[in-house]
Amino acid sequence: MTKELVYQSRDKEVEVFEDEFGSITLKESPYEAAVMVALENDSLILISQYRPAVDQVIIQLPGGGMNENEDAMEAAKRELLEETGIVCGETVFLGSIQPSACLSNTVTHVYFTKDIVEYRSQMLEKKEATIQAFHIPVDRAFRNIEQGLWKDSELAHGLLLARLKGWI
């Protein structure tokens, strides 16, 4: 297996590995992310965001990368605020997932809240300008996943964890 550092910035390093069959995998550092399953009045709070890798707008849970030395729960709350403008209170840890273990070492920590404290303005970075937050009934979200309209693994796994644990 060959290994080559192909990208490094001030906040992320990515190593690319290619095996003897030509399969590519990524080792990212930092590699942790956090997402929030947020519920208000039987509706989920989700985001839509353009993703260049698939050249599509994707429906996702609010969330993103963690800052150095940042607690996963605080990262999930921060990302919810930045991407939706929502301040939440009490949260529950649902679990951690590996959304694409065949491609990347990323681990995503999943949290749940129904404690919506306040609405503020979104605090998006320039690169996140396409993010739009919206509410959708829980049952409709599950139907969209079932029908193949929504394919994001963090969204599907996060909602599954919330359902299995009795939160939605």
Summary of the structure (lengths in Angstrom):
residues: 168
radius of gyration: 16.4
end to end distance: 43.8
largest distance: 52.5
contacts: 500
relative contact order: 0.21
helix: 22%
strand: 43%
